[in-house]
Amino acid sequence: MERKKNYLIVGAGVAGLTVATHLIEKEQSVTVIDSGVNHSSIIAAGMITPLVFRRITKGWRVDDFVPALQQFYRKMEAETVSSFYHPIQIRRMFSSEEERGLWIKKQAREDFQNFMYQITKADEIYDRALNPFGSGRLKNGAYINPPVFLSAMKKWISNNGTLLTETLDYKTLEDGTFNGNHYSDVIFCEGYQGKNNPWFGYLPLNQTKGETLTIHSEGIPEDESVNRKCFILPLGNQQFKVGSTYEWHTTSLHTTEKARKIILDKAAHLTNEPIAVIDQAAGIRPTVEDRRPLIGTHSEKKNYHIFNGLGTKGYLLAPKLAEEFVDYLINRTTLNKEMDIKRFER
Ligand SMILES: Cc1cc2nc3c(=O)[nH]c(=O)nc-3n(C[C@H](O)[C@H](O)[C@H](O)COP(=O)(O)OP(=O)(O)OC[C@H]3O[C@@H](n4cnc5c(N)ncnc54)[C@H](O)[C@@H]3O)c2cc1C
């Protein structure tokens, strides 16, 4: 292993925190700087959904990501003595006969066994959600509780490194020196605000707004999450998170009546139980057109790196990708080409 280096990480969302954790585990010195205001990781539902519905395909590299995230979140729960990783049954209410047929084909395949149960008679006639085409259950679904995760992890980073609550003004960072301290490497994990980064702003990072509702309902089942057109995720005490919307080309963080109506209309495809909205939240996802993260090193400034573009699935992707990225930084392994920013090199 290379000698101990000191890293400055900009951003303490799920991206920055997972990278920081893996670096600390490799006995590197880590300082994380975060503005203290988060508009994505804290807003996320935190769901781990390994399948892509409608066409019933596996998400990108889920065979790698799912075991890694289970190990990571469980380990960090133990380290931080907190509870944020919650396995949960996710039930897909099929949208069409065609989708049901696709599920039946896939459930026979060896490579889908980790992610889907065989449809049972009870799944076909399931009546706790509106059910015109039957349903199927996922294996290895879960959700991370974002506020608990972020707060526990920040505390852990403070205990094992340095956490600064401050906005980094890029002009004050001079070749790795900030506030009179020199850092051997700087890693930018600013989420959608990475668009403003003077060294990596050329990358095709998009900003995709999303809104969710927190609702109260007496009748919706609390023992699983149901999904069609939207998800309903039980939070306990008859509260549920429902979402989410997708809106491009806006960085407005305001919640809107339009999004509230879209979500409630979608929820009506799952349930006709009375619903009371108790909260609404808006955030911005750091997305990329080719749906792959933006990870790697600046072509000229070799001590400046980026770990961003986690898109709609930060909680699913981050644990494994951060591990691979830290391995690349320390042991000079090669990054997966699909996520390496070299694909956009000018
Ligand atoms: C409505 C919604 C629902 C979602 N649901 C899910 C889900 O169910 N499952 C899932 O896996 N993902 C979900 N996501 C996606 C997930 O939230 C993102 O993939 C993830 O949060 C991105 O994390 P990040 O750390 O890159 O960015 P962020 O969480 O945005 O963190 C970036 C941090 O950098 C800091 N920062 C930026 N610039 C500076 C600076 N100059 N100085 C100091 N600090 C700075 C910010 O303050 C912020 O705290 C959802 C997102 C939204 C909006």
PDBQT file of the ligand as one rigid body, heavy atoms in Angstrom, charges set to zero:
ROOT
HETATM    1  C1  LIG A 401     -36.597  12.937  -4.857  1.00  0.00    +0.000 C 
HETATM    2  C2  LIG A 401     -35.394  12.046  -4.891  1.00  0.00    +0.000 A 
HETATM    3  C3  LIG A 401     -35.545  10.696  -4.609  1.00  0.00    +0.000 A 
HETATM    4  C4  LIG A 401     -34.424   9.828  -4.638  1.00  0.00    +0.000 A 
HETATM    5  N1  LIG A 401     -34.598   8.521  -4.310  1.00  0.00    +0.000 NA
HETATM    6  C5  LIG A 401     -33.527   7.697  -4.294  1.00  0.00    +0.000 A 
HETATM    7  C6  LIG A 401     -33.656   6.351  -3.874  1.00  0.00    +0.000 A 
HETATM    8  O1  LIG A 401     -34.749   5.903  -3.512  1.00  0.00    +0.000 OA
HETATM    9  N2  LIG A 401     -32.545   5.553  -3.880  1.00  0.00    +0.000 N 
HETATM   10  C7  LIG A 401     -31.323   6.025  -4.240  1.00  0.00    +0.000 A 
HETATM   11  O2  LIG A 401     -30.352   5.272  -4.215  1.00  0.00    +0.000 OA
HETATM   12  N3  LIG A 401     -31.164   7.314  -4.647  1.00  0.00    +0.000 NA
HETATM   13  C8  LIG A 401     -32.238   8.143  -4.677  1.00  0.00    +0.000 A 
HETATM   14  N4  LIG A 401     -32.091   9.444  -5.079  1.00  0.00    +0.000 N 
HETATM   15  C9  LIG A 401     -30.798   9.850  -5.669  1.00  0.00    +0.000 C 
HETATM   16  C10 LIG A 401     -29.773  10.184  -4.609  1.00  0.00    +0.000 C 
HETATM   17  O3  LIG A 401     -30.323  11.133  -3.742  1.00  0.00    +0.000 OA
HETATM   18  C11 LIG A 401     -28.505  10.742  -5.291  1.00  0.00    +0.000 C 
HETATM   19  O4  LIG A 401     -27.990   9.801  -6.193  1.00  0.00    +0.000 OA
HETATM   20  C12 LIG A 401     -27.433  11.041  -4.235  1.00  0.00    +0.000 C 
HETATM   21  O5  LIG A 401     -27.978  11.665  -3.123  1.00  0.00    +0.000 OA
HETATM   22  C13 LIG A 401     -26.317  11.899  -4.792  1.00  0.00    +0.000 C 
HETATM   23  O6  LIG A 401     -25.425  12.098  -3.736  1.00  0.00    +0.000 OA
HETATM   24  P1  LIG A 401     -24.204  13.074  -3.807  1.00  0.00    +0.000 P 
HETATM   25  O7  LIG A 401     -23.427  12.895  -2.570  1.00  0.00    +0.000 OA
HETATM   26  O8  LIG A 401     -23.511  12.942  -5.122  1.00  0.00    +0.000 OA
HETATM   27  O9  LIG A 401     -24.853  14.545  -3.844  1.00  0.00    +0.000 OA
HETATM   28  P2  LIG A 401     -25.513  15.419  -2.672  1.00  0.00    +0.000 P 
HETATM   29  O10 LIG A 401     -26.343  14.613  -1.800  1.00  0.00    +0.000 OA
HETATM   30  O11 LIG A 401     -26.138  16.587  -3.384  1.00  0.00    +0.000 OA
HETATM   31  O12 LIG A 401     -24.276  15.931  -1.812  1.00  0.00    +0.000 OA
HETATM   32  C14 LIG A 401     -23.393  16.921  -2.278  1.00  0.00    +0.000 C 
HETATM   33  C15 LIG A 401     -22.914  17.711  -1.068  1.00  0.00    +0.000 C 
HETATM   34  O13 LIG A 401     -21.886  18.585  -1.516  1.00  0.00    +0.000 OA
HETATM   35  C16 LIG A 401     -21.997  19.809  -0.819  1.00  0.00    +0.000 C 
HETATM   36  N5  LIG A 401     -21.326  20.850  -1.612  1.00  0.00    +0.000 N 
HETATM   37  C17 LIG A 401     -21.520  21.173  -2.924  1.00  0.00    +0.000 A 
HETATM   38  N6  LIG A 401     -20.685  22.155  -3.293  1.00  0.00    +0.000 NA
HETATM   39  C18 LIG A 401     -19.932  22.466  -2.190  1.00  0.00    +0.000 A 
HETATM   40  C19 LIG A 401     -18.897  23.415  -1.929  1.00  0.00    +0.000 A 
HETATM   41  N7  LIG A 401     -18.435  24.261  -2.881  1.00  0.00    +0.000 N 
HETATM   42  N8  LIG A 401     -18.386  23.470  -0.672  1.00  0.00    +0.000 NA
HETATM   43  C20 LIG A 401     -18.820  22.624   0.321  1.00  0.00    +0.000 A 
HETATM   44  N9  LIG A 401     -19.806  21.705   0.105  1.00  0.00    +0.000 NA
HETATM   45  C21 LIG A 401     -20.356  21.636  -1.124  1.00  0.00    +0.000 A 
HETATM   46  C22 LIG A 401     -23.509  20.032  -0.675  1.00  0.00    +0.000 C 
HETATM   47  O14 LIG A 401     -23.789  20.872   0.402  1.00  0.00    +0.000 OA
HETATM   48  C23 LIG A 401     -23.999  18.593  -0.454  1.00  0.00    +0.000 C 
HETATM   49  O15 LIG A 401     -24.133  18.301   0.922  1.00  0.00    +0.000 OA
HETATM   50  C24 LIG A 401     -33.163  10.341  -5.014  1.00  0.00    +0.000 A 
HETATM   51  C25 LIG A 401     -33.006  11.700  -5.259  1.00  0.00    +0.000 A 
HETATM   52  C26 LIG A 401     -34.110  12.563  -5.201  1.00  0.00    +0.000 A 
HETATM   53  C27 LIG A 401     -33.917  14.027  -5.456  1.00  0.00    +0.000 C 
ENDROOT
TORSDOF 0
